[in-house]
Amino acid sequence: MWFYGPTIIAKLNQLLKQEAQLAVDLSKLQAEIAHNTDVAASVVKTLNDLAAIIRNFPPSTDPQVQAAVDAMNATLEANDAAMAGAVTADAPVQTP
């Protein structure tokens, strides 16, 4: 199949338009990833701060209160671990 000059030019123009659309979409994706990274870091910091506050509560003489404090701390630490695991789950392995 032979392509004539106008057909080749039309195909090239179509490819250039598609490339421009991809470039725009890529910059939007990069901005969203940066925003998502900031939000995730903020959430992890907040969870760590809350866990530290709860860990530093003075021990309670009431076993029910102490069990509730321990449960809150365990939940915050589990949430932090789950978030960290989700962030690294699909990360490519870095080779030295």
C-alpha positions in Angstrom: 0.0 0.0 0.0 1.4 3.3 -1.0 0.7 6.5 0.9 0.5 9.8 -0.9 1.9 13.0 0.5 -1.3 14.4 1.9 -2.1 11.1 3.6 1.3 11.0 5.3 0.9 14.6 6.4 -2.6 14.0 7.8 -1.3 10.9 9.8 1.7 12.9 11.1 -0.7 15.7 12.2 -2.9 13.2 13.9 0.1 11.7 15.8 1.2 15.2 16.9 -2.2 16.0 18.3 -2.2 12.7 20.2 1.2 13.3 21.5 0.1 16.8 22.8 -2.9 15.3 24.5 -0.7 12.7 26.2 1.7 15.4 27.4 -1.2 17.4 29.0 -2.6 14.2 30.6 0.8 13.3 32.0 1.3 16.7 33.6 -2.1 16.3 35.3 -1.2 12.9 36.5 2.1 14.2 37.9 0.3 17.0 39.8 -2.1 14.5 41.2 0.6 12.2 42.4 2.5 15.1 44.1 -0.8 16.1 45.8 -1.5 12.5 46.8 2.0 12.0 48.2 1.6 15.2 50.3 -1.7 14.0 51.7 -0.5 10.5 52.4 2.6 11.9 54.3 0.3 14.1 56.3 -2.0 11.3 57.3 1.0 9.1 58.3 2.4 11.9 60.4 -0.9 12.5 62.1 -1.3 8.8 62.9 2.2 8.6 64.3 1.6 11.7 66.4 -1.7 10.3 67.8 -0.1 7.0 68.5 2.8 8.8 70.4 0.3 10.8 72.4 -1.7 7.7 73.4 1.5 5.8 74.2 2.5 8.6 76.5 -0.7 8.5 78.5 0.1 7.6 82.1 -0.9 4.1 82.9 -4.4 3.8 84.3 -5.3 2.0 87.5 -8.7 1.1 85.8 -8.2 -2.0 83.7 -11.0 -1.0 81.3 -9.5 2.4 80.7 -6.0 0.9 80.2 -7.4 -1.7 77.8 -9.2 1.0 75.8 -6.0 3.1 75.6 -4.0 0.0 74.5 -6.6 -0.8 71.9 -6.5 2.7 70.5 -2.8 2.6 70.2 -2.8 -0.8 68.5 -5.4 0.5 66.0 -3.4 3.6 65.2 -0.2 1.5 64.7 -2.1 -1.0 62.5 -3.5 1.8 60.4 -0.1 3.3 60.0 1.3 -0.1 58.9 -1.5 -0.7 56.5 -1.0 2.7 54.9 2.8 2.2 54.6 2.2 -1.2 53.1 -0.3 0.1 50.6 2.2 2.8 49.5 5.0 0.4 49.0 3.0 -2.5 47.7 3.3 -1.6 44.0 6.7 0.2 44.3 9.4 -1.3 42.0 12.2 -3.0 43.8 15.4 -0.8 43.7 18.6 -2.7 42.9 21.9 -1.3 44.1 
